[in-house]
Amino acid sequence: MTSEDFFERIAAQYRTKHPFVVYRKPNRNEVKSLLQGNDELFFSKDFSEKGFLFSPFDDAEQSVLMPSENSEIMVTSYVNESEEEPSKVININGEIERENHINLVKKGIDAIKNNTFKKVVLSRKESVPISNSNPINTFKSLLNVYPSAFVYCWYHPKVGLWLGATPETLIKIEGSQFSIMALAGTQDYKGSLDVDWQEKEKQEQQYVTDFIVHNLKPSVEHLQISNVETVKAGNLLHLKTIVSAKLKGNASLKNVIKALHPTPAVCGFPKEAAKQFILKNENYNRAYYTGFLGELNMEKTIKSRSERRNIENRAYAISKKSTQLYVNLRCMQIKEGNAVIYVGGGITESSNPEKEWQETQLKSLVIKNIL
């Protein structure tokens, strides 16, 4: 299917107010879409279903599922028109928004000093008027500007319209082998990956990694932890660790997701105390921001690695279930002629409230730059 026909089908789906998702995985040219055949709202019961998952931050709420069996699946190849990041827009935020966020961060630091938790991720939203209400054009802009991100546009008439370019994987599973990304710490990218990290960012990253390892241990074996590395995501740098392992025979995806989500990278540590603080003090509903999304139990064909040259072996391939879920960061919701942008950052005892405010401004540019 040509990319023109592909995007026209999605546009028609949107015009008729039928659910769809269109997405591209990091560093790939393949763009994939699920077009749901009706406007029914499906939910995942236990993460054993097959389709595209869209889950909220609050793990007490249900995860929306776009089931494969109720959807037309389309694939096309898309070559980026440009990989150049646009010049940064002037970031204008009101003094009230700045004061509110700084006061929220101060409250979080006080709670840490009172031993309520060790880390909490605090966020805010801002609304930007948009003249271009065509989500397909916005999606293409995200594709062009952020080739190394998971880029998506998700729509359901009973939920809303969301787009994003997230740098963070929650979990990847093929068969029983899986990997999880621990991403934390933020700096502005200034042309080099060779940067110094403050103790605050290193500590933040360690909390995330330790949490993942501790909570996975009952469900996995052969656990391995990579070295910490600096990675670029859009106009920002982060610290990244990969945790890989093999699921034990009696472990389910539901067990793993319940143990992990929401991680300290988007919530805090200990998890429940940080989550309750967020729900009580942020004064807005995150909805699907810092939730997770992606392919759930989709079939993936893996070609044989055999070097034997007979015809039978050349045709041989293994089909495995593949789940690839990403944390819903660097995202926005299109609502009533506005782009509602969600941004946040990890708070520890050594956090500086003014710097935390500036960090959220840097993160908001990921979306503002394409609007």
HELIX and SHEET records of a PDB file:
HELIX    1   1 SER A    3  ARG A   15  1                                  13    
HELIX    2   2 SER A   68  ASN A   70  5                                   3    
HELIX    3   3 GLU A   95  LYS A  113  1                                  19    
HELIX    4   4 PRO A  135  VAL A  145  1                                  11    
HELIX    5   5 GLU A  199  LEU A  216  1                                  18    
HELIX    6   6 LYS A  217  SER A  219  5                                   3    
HELIX    7   7 LEU A  253  LEU A  260  1                                   8    
HELIX    8   8 LYS A  271  ASN A  281  1                                  11    
HELIX    9   9 ILE A  311  ARG A  314  1                                   4    
HELIX   10  10 PRO A  353  LYS A  368  1                                  16    
SHEET    1   A 9 SER A  71  SER A  77  0                                        
SHEET    2   A 9 GLU A  30  GLN A  36 -1                                        
SHEET    3   A 9 PHE A  20  ARG A  24 -1                                        
SHEET    4   A 9 PHE A 150  HIS A 156 -1                                        
SHEET    5   A 9 GLY A 160  THR A 166 -1                                        
SHEET    6   A 9 CYS A 331  LYS A 335 -1                                        
SHEET    7   A 9 ASN A 338  ILE A 347 -1                                        
SHEET    8   A 9 LYS A 119  PRO A 129 -1                                        
SHEET    9   A 9 GLY A 268  PHE A 269 -1                                        
SHEET    1   B 9 PHE A  42  PHE A  43  0                                        
SHEET    2   B 9 VAL A  64  PRO A  67 -1                                        
SHEET    3   B 9 GLY A  51  SER A  55 -1                                        
SHEET    4   B 9 PHE A 292  LYS A 303 -1                                        
SHEET    5   B 9 ALA A 317  VAL A 327 -1                                        
SHEET    6   B 9 THR A 169  GLU A 174 -1                                        
SHEET    7   B 9 GLN A 177  ASP A 188 -1                                        
SHEET    8   B 9 LEU A 236  LEU A 247 -1                                        
SHEET    9   B 9 VAL A 220  ILE A 225 -1                                        
SHEET    1   C 9 PHE A  42  PHE A  43  0                                        
SHEET    2   C 9 VAL A  64  PRO A  67 -1                                        
SHEET    3   C 9 GLY A  51  SER A  55 -1                                        
SHEET    4   C 9 PHE A 292  LYS A 303 -1                                        
SHEET    5   C 9 ALA A 317  VAL A 327 -1                                        
SHEET    6   C 9 THR A 169  GLU A 174 -1                                        
SHEET    7   C 9 GLN A 177  ASP A 188 -1                                        
SHEET    8   C 9 LEU A 236  LEU A 247 -1                                        
SHEET    9   C 9 GLU A 229  ALA A 233 -1                                        
END                                                                             
